[in-house]
Amino acid sequence: MIHVKRLNNKDFMINAIYIEAVEAFPDTTITLTNGKKYVVKDSMSDIKVKITDFYRTIHVLNMTHLKEDVADEE
């Protein structure tokens, strides 16, 4: 889950796994895989960092253990 802020300054969290697109219209709009859209104050670059950090915490982006296995096979 990532923490974001609505335009009215209310905080909420979105499950980053279900994010399909992040766009600026100029407000940042997050579209989920089910078609639901959220307009947030956070910039696109902030959302990108939050999504990347989230995936790292669940070990999707930082799979160094797999790289070590490949290096051992060589």
Contacts in CASP RR format, 6 or more apart in sequence:
PFRMAT RR
TARGET T0000
AUTHOR 0000-0000-0000
METHOD contacts of the structure
MODEL  1
MIHVKRLNNKDFMINAIYIEAVEAFPDTTITLTNGKKYVVKDSMSDIKVK
ITDFYRTIHVLNMTHLKEDVADEE
1 13 0 8 1.000
1 14 0 8 1.000
1 15 0 8 1.000
1 16 0 8 1.000
1 54 0 8 1.000
2 13 0 8 1.000
2 14 0 8 1.000
2 16 0 8 1.000
2 47 0 8 1.000
2 50 0 8 1.000
2 51 0 8 1.000
2 53 0 8 1.000
2 54 0 8 1.000
3 11 0 8 1.000
3 12 0 8 1.000
3 13 0 8 1.000
3 50 0 8 1.000
4 11 0 8 1.000
4 12 0 8 1.000
4 13 0 8 1.000
4 14 0 8 1.000
4 30 0 8 1.000
4 38 0 8 1.000
4 40 0 8 1.000
4 41 0 8 1.000
4 42 0 8 1.000
4 47 0 8 1.000
4 50 0 8 1.000
5 11 0 8 1.000
5 12 0 8 1.000
5 40 0 8 1.000
5 41 0 8 1.000
5 42 0 8 1.000
6 12 0 8 1.000
6 38 0 8 1.000
6 39 0 8 1.000
6 40 0 8 1.000
6 41 0 8 1.000
7 27 0 8 1.000
7 39 0 8 1.000
7 40 0 8 1.000
7 41 0 8 1.000
9 41 0 8 1.000
14 30 0 8 1.000
14 32 0 8 1.000
14 38 0 8 1.000
16 50 0 8 1.000
16 51 0 8 1.000
16 54 0 8 1.000
16 55 0 8 1.000
18 32 0 8 1.000
18 33 0 8 1.000
18 34 0 8 1.000
19 30 0 8 1.000
19 31 0 8 1.000
19 32 0 8 1.000
19 33 0 8 1.000
19 51 0 8 1.000
20 31 0 8 1.000
20 32 0 8 1.000
20 33 0 8 1.000
20 35 0 8 1.000
21 30 0 8 1.000
21 31 0 8 1.000
22 28 0 8 1.000
22 29 0 8 1.000
22 30 0 8 1.000
22 31 0 8 1.000
22 44 0 8 1.000
22 47 0 8 1.000
22 48 0 8 1.000
22 51 0 8 1.000
23 29 0 8 1.000
23 31 0 8 1.000
23 44 0 8 1.000
24 43 0 8 1.000
24 44 0 8 1.000
27 39 0 8 1.000
27 40 0 8 1.000
27 41 0 8 1.000
28 39 0 8 1.000
28 40 0 8 1.000
28 41 0 8 1.000
28 42 0 8 1.000
28 43 0 8 1.000
28 44 0 8 1.000
28 47 0 8 1.000
29 37 0 8 1.000
29 38 0 8 1.000
29 39 0 8 1.000
29 40 0 8 1.000
30 37 0 8 1.000
30 38 0 8 1.000
30 39 0 8 1.000
30 40 0 8 1.000
30 47 0 8 1.000
31 37 0 8 1.000
32 38 0 8 1.000
40 47 0 8 1.000
42 50 0 8 1.000
52 61 0 8 1.000
55 61 0 8 1.000
56 62 0 8 1.000
END
